[in-house]
Amino acid sequence: MRFKGLDLNLLVALDVLLDERSVSAAAQRLHLSQPAMSAALKRLREYFNDDLLQQTGKRMVPTPHAMQVSEQIKAVLHDVEALISQSTLFDPSSSQRRFTLTASDYIATVLLAPLLRKLFRIAPGLQFDILPPGDTTSSLMEQGKLDLAILPESQLSTSHPSVLLFTERFVVVGCANNPMLSKPLTEDKFYEASHVVVKLGRVRPASIAQTSIDARGRARKEDVIASSFLLAPELVVGSPHLTVMHERLALKFAEILPIRIAQMPFNLEPMSEHLQHNEARATDPGLIWLIQQIQDQVQFTLPMDAN
């Protein structure tokens, strides 16, 4: 299809070229030959009367004009995708659609794993990309590259709608034979203990639990730093360390590891997990169906009154 003399398929090529900044990488991503991608770049340069990508040493660098139009191109492609989604009937039993979600390892374990076991029975053709939250989550949501994000309230985008899924308490976890947990844990004992602390990402390194504890103005002994809440229970086994983690995740690990769960020795606000999607996808029938499946799964396995 052409619009004012431009083959609109070339916009897809330009978007990928600006993302990859490499003709060969863009060709591989679009399943094209390198000569075909080079030809597409040549046509784009002629149409825009601009080099778009310039060779600088071993790297290709976008020109100022390319940087200027980059976000506009993403917005156009996103709007086209949203239009197609809105006008297409969605049949989960036969759909081959791939959904892209962002969720923490904790959410993947307590919510998405049981949900996917159900969905693979009723919608066997669906595919899922589950990305960890990170420094680019907000931009991916803005660009329409995420179908859904499941995030704590503090990490939500203010530009898109969200709905509360459930709340979660934090608990203290230690080895089953840790003498510190043989009786009610006091606040002083908590701070005297060595800890496994989970830190995530670069821009926002502290977890919600760590941020809440830090806000009390009293530092823990961070003897072990872990990059995932799935590692923390393993790291306290056979050690004097304690860790703070989500109650539901701790209960899952208590079924397979020799750990003991204790209540927090001071008040720590529960965490709320929310479901968010790009506002342009509000009428996407496939997304509406998936959101309902997630909400149903929460009611089935993570009831709101569990806390």
C-alpha positions as CSV (number, residue, x, y, z in Angstrom):
1,M,0.0,0.0,0.0
2,R,1.3,3.5,-0.9
3,F,0.5,6.7,0.8
4,K,1.7,9.9,-1.0
5,G,4.2,7.8,-2.9
6,L,5.6,5.9,0.1
7,D,5.3,2.1,0.4
8,L,3.9,1.9,4.0
9,N,5.7,-1.4,4.6
10,L,8.9,0.7,4.5
11,L,7.8,2.4,7.7
12,V,8.1,-1.0,9.5
13,A,11.5,-1.4,8.0
14,L,12.6,2.1,9.2
15,D,11.3,1.5,12.7
16,V,13.3,-1.7,13.0
17,L,16.4,-0.1,11.4
18,L,16.3,2.7,13.9
19,D,15.9,0.2,16.8
20,E,18.7,-2.1,15.6
21,R,21.0,0.5,14.0
22,S,22.3,-2.3,11.8
23,V,21.1,-3.4,8.4
24,S,22.0,-7.1,9.0
25,A,20.3,-7.1,12.5
26,A,17.2,-5.5,11.1
27,A,17.1,-7.9,8.1
28,Q,17.3,-10.8,10.5
29,R,14.5,-9.4,12.7
30,L,12.2,-9.0,9.7
31,H,13.3,-12.3,8.1
32,L,14.6,-10.5,5.0
33,S,17.9,-10.9,3.2
34,Q,20.5,-8.2,3.8
35,P,20.4,-7.0,0.2
36,A,16.6,-6.5,0.5
37,M,17.0,-4.5,3.7
38,S,19.8,-2.4,2.1
39,A,17.4,-1.7,-0.8
40,A,14.7,-0.7,1.6
41,L,17.1,1.7,3.4
42,K,18.0,3.2,0.0
43,R,14.4,3.8,-0.9
44,L,13.7,5.4,2.5
45,R,16.7,7.7,2.1
46,E,15.4,8.8,-1.3
47,Y,11.9,9.4,0.0
48,F,12.9,11.4,3.1
49,N,15.8,13.0,1.3
50,D,18.0,12.2,4.3
51,D,20.6,9.5,5.1
52,L,18.5,8.4,8.1
53,L,21.4,6.2,9.3
54,Q,25.1,7.2,8.9
55,Q,28.1,4.9,9.2
56,T,30.4,6.1,12.0
57,G,33.3,3.7,12.4
58,K,31.7,0.3,12.9
59,R,28.4,1.7,14.1
60,M,25.4,3.2,12.3
61,V,24.1,6.3,13.9
62,P,20.6,7.9,13.3
63,T,20.6,11.4,11.7
64,P,18.9,14.2,13.6
65,H,15.9,13.9,11.2
66,A,15.7,10.2,11.9
67,M,15.7,10.8,15.6
68,Q,13.0,13.4,15.2
69,V,10.6,11.1,13.3
70,S,11.4,7.9,15.2
71,E,8.7,8.3,17.9
72,Q,6.1,9.5,15.3
73,I,6.7,6.3,13.3
74,K,6.2,4.2,16.3
75,A,3.0,6.0,17.1
76,V,1.7,5.5,13.6
77,L,2.5,1.8,13.6
78,H,1.0,1.4,17.1
79,D,-2.2,3.1,15.9
80,V,-2.4,0.8,12.9
81,E,-2.0,-2.2,15.1
82,A,-4.7,-1.0,17.5
83,L,-7.0,-0.4,14.6
84,I,-6.5,-3.9,13.3
85,S,-7.0,-5.4,16.7
86,Q,-10.2,-3.6,17.2
87,S,-11.7,-4.8,13.9
88,T,-10.7,-8.4,14.3
89,L,-12.8,-11.0,16.1
90,F,-10.9,-13.0,18.7
91,D,-11.5,-16.7,19.1
92,P,-9.2,-18.0,21.9
93,S,-9.7,-21.6,20.9
94,S,-8.1,-21.0,17.4
95,S,-6.1,-17.8,17.9
96,Q,-2.3,-17.9,17.2
97,R,-1.8,-14.5,18.8
98,R,1.4,-13.7,20.8
99,F,0.8,-11.6,23.9
100,T,3.7,-9.6,25.5
101,L,3.4,-9.0,29.3
102,T,5.7,-7.6,31.9
103,A,5.7,-9.1,35.4
104,S,8.1,-9.9,38.2
105,D,9.3,-13.4,39.0
106,Y,7.0,-13.3,42.0
107,I,3.9,-12.6,39.8
108,A,5.0,-15.2,37.3
109,T,5.2,-17.8,40.0
110,V,2.1,-17.1,42.0
111,L,-0.3,-15.9,39.3
112,L,0.9,-16.5,35.7
113,A,2.2,-20.1,36.0
114,P,-1.2,-21.4,37.1
115,L,-3.0,-19.1,34.6
116,L,-0.9,-20.4,31.7
117,R,-1.6,-24.0,32.6
118,K,-5.3,-23.2,32.3
119,L,-4.9,-21.2,29.1
120,F,-2.9,-23.8,27.3
121,R,-5.9,-26.1,27.7
122,I,-8.6,-23.7,26.5
123,A,-6.4,-21.7,24.0
124,P,-3.6,-23.9,22.9
125,G,-2.4,-21.7,20.0
126,L,-1.7,-18.6,22.2
127,Q,1.9,-17.6,22.8
128,F,3.3,-15.4,25.6
129,D,6.4,-13.3,26.0
130,I,6.9,-12.6,29.7
131,L,9.4,-9.8,30.3
132,P,10.8,-8.7,33.7
133,P,10.0,-5.1,34.8
134,G,13.0,-2.9,34.0
135,D,14.2,0.5,33.1
136,T,12.5,0.4,29.7
137,T,9.0,-0.8,30.9
138,S,7.4,2.6,30.7
139,S,8.7,3.3,27.2
140,L,7.6,-0.1,26.0
141,M,4.1,0.7,27.3
142,E,4.1,4.1,25.6
143,Q,5.2,2.5,22.3
144,G,2.5,-0.1,22.4
145,K,5.0,-3.0,22.6
146,L,3.5,-4.3,25.8
147,D,0.0,-5.8,25.9
148,L,-0.2,-5.8,29.7
149,A,1.9,-4.9,32.7
150,I,1.4,-6.3,36.2
151,L,3.1,-3.9,38.5
152,P,3.1,-2.4,42.0
153,E,1.2,0.9,42.2
154,S,4.4,2.9,42.5
155,Q,5.7,1.6,39.2
156,L,2.6,2.2,37.1
157,S,2.5,4.7,34.2
158,T,0.2,7.7,34.9
159,S,-0.8,7.9,31.2
160,H,-2.7,4.6,31.0
161,P,-5.6,2.9,32.8
162,S,-5.0,0.3,35.5
163,V,-7.0,-1.8,37.8
164,L,-6.2,-3.3,41.2
165,L,-5.6,-7.1,41.1
166,F,-4.8,-7.9,44.7
167,T,-2.8,-6.9,47.8
168,E,0.1,-8.8,49.3
169,R,1.6,-8.8,52.8
170,F,5.3,-9.1,53.5
171,V,6.7,-11.7,55.9
172,V,10.1,-12.7,57.3
173,V,11.6,-15.9,56.1
174,G,14.5,-17.9,57.5
175,C,15.9,-21.4,57.8
176,A,13.6,-23.8,59.6
177,N,16.2,-24.4,62.3
178,N,17.1,-20.7,62.7
179,P,16.9,-20.1,66.5
180,M,15.9,-16.5,65.9
181,L,12.5,-17.7,64.6
182,S,11.9,-20.2,67.3
183,K,10.0,-17.5,69.2
184,P,8.3,-14.3,68.2
185,L,10.7,-12.0,66.3
186,T,11.3,-8.6,67.8
187,E,12.2,-5.5,65.9
188,D,15.6,-5.3,67.5
189,K,16.4,-8.9,66.7
190,F,15.3,-8.3,63.1
191,Y,17.8,-5.5,62.7
192,E,20.6,-7.5,64.5
193,A,20.2,-10.4,62.1
194,S,22.1,-10.7,58.8
195,H,19.8,-10.4,55.7
196,V,19.4,-11.6,52.1
197,V,18.2,-8.4,50.3
198,V,16.6,-8.4,46.9
199,K,17.5,-5.5,44.6
200,L,16.2,-5.2,41.0
201,G,17.3,-3.1,38.0
202,R,19.5,-0.1,37.7
203,V,17.3,2.9,37.8
204,R,15.0,1.5,40.5
205,P,17.3,-1.0,42.3
206,A,15.3,-1.4,45.6
207,S,12.3,-3.7,45.8
208,I,9.0,-2.5,47.2
209,A,9.8,-4.3,50.5
210,Q,13.3,-2.8,50.7
211,T,11.9,0.7,49.9
212,S,9.3,0.4,52.7
213,I,11.9,-0.8,55.2
214,D,14.4,1.9,54.2
215,A,11.7,4.5,54.8
216,R,11.8,3.6,58.5
217,G,15.3,5.1,58.7
218,R,17.0,2.0,60.2
219,A,19.4,0.0,58.0
220,R,19.5,-3.8,57.8
221,K,22.7,-5.8,57.5
222,E,22.8,-6.6,53.8
223,D,25.1,-9.6,53.9
224,V,23.8,-11.1,50.7
225,I,22.3,-9.2,47.7
226,A,20.1,-11.3,45.4
227,S,18.7,-10.3,42.0
228,S,15.4,-12.3,42.4
229,F,12.9,-13.2,45.0
230,L,13.1,-16.7,43.7
231,L,16.7,-16.9,45.0
232,A,16.1,-15.5,48.5
233,P,14.5,-18.6,50.1
234,E,17.2,-20.9,48.8
235,L,19.9,-18.5,50.2
236,V,18.5,-18.5,53.8
237,V,18.5,-22.4,54.0
238,G,21.4,-23.6,56.2
239,S,22.4,-20.0,57.1
240,P,21.6,-17.5,59.8
241,H,20.2,-15.0,57.3
242,L,16.7,-13.7,57.2
243,T,14.9,-12.3,54.2
244,V,11.7,-10.2,53.7
245,M,9.4,-11.4,50.9
246,H,5.8,-11.8,49.7
247,E,3.7,-14.0,51.8
248,R,2.2,-16.0,49.0
249,L,5.6,-16.7,47.4
250,A,7.0,-17.7,50.8
251,L,4.1,-20.2,51.3
252,K,4.9,-21.8,48.0
253,F,8.6,-22.2,48.9
254,A,7.6,-23.5,52.3
255,E,6.1,-26.6,50.5
256,I,9.5,-27.6,49.1
257,L,12.2,-26.0,51.3
258,P,13.0,-26.2,55.1
259,I,12.1,-22.6,55.8
260,R,10.1,-20.9,58.5
261,I,7.8,-17.9,58.0
262,A,7.3,-15.2,60.6
263,Q,5.2,-12.1,60.8
264,M,7.0,-8.8,60.4
265,P,8.0,-7.4,63.8
266,F,6.7,-3.9,62.8
267,N,4.0,-2.5,60.6
268,L,4.8,-2.7,56.9
269,E,2.2,-1.5,54.4
270,P,0.9,-4.3,52.1
271,M,1.8,-4.0,48.5
272,S,-0.9,-3.6,45.8
273,E,-0.5,-5.3,42.4
274,H,-2.2,-3.6,39.5
275,L,-2.9,-4.6,35.9
276,Q,-2.3,-1.9,33.2
277,H,-2.6,-1.7,29.5
278,N,-2.1,1.0,26.9
279,E,-5.2,3.2,26.6
280,A,-5.3,2.7,22.9
281,R,-6.0,-1.0,23.4
282,A,-9.1,-0.5,25.5
283,T,-11.4,-2.1,22.8
284,D,-9.0,-4.8,21.7
285,P,-11.2,-8.0,22.1
286,G,-8.2,-10.3,22.6
287,L,-6.8,-8.1,25.4
288,I,-10.2,-7.8,27.0
289,W,-10.5,-11.6,27.0
290,L,-7.0,-12.0,28.6
291,I,-7.6,-9.3,31.2
292,Q,-10.8,-11.2,32.2
293,Q,-8.8,-14.5,32.4
294,I,-6.2,-12.9,34.7
295,Q,-8.9,-11.4,37.0
296,D,-10.7,-14.7,37.2
297,Q,-7.4,-16.4,38.1
298,V,-6.9,-13.9,40.9
299,Q,-10.3,-14.6,42.3
300,F,-9.6,-18.4,42.1
301,T,-6.1,-18.6,43.4
302,L,-5.4,-15.2,45.1
303,P,-8.7,-14.1,46.7
304,M,-8.7,-10.5,47.9
305,D,-9.6,-11.4,51.4
306,A,-6.5,-13.6,51.8
307,N,-4.9,-10.8,53.8
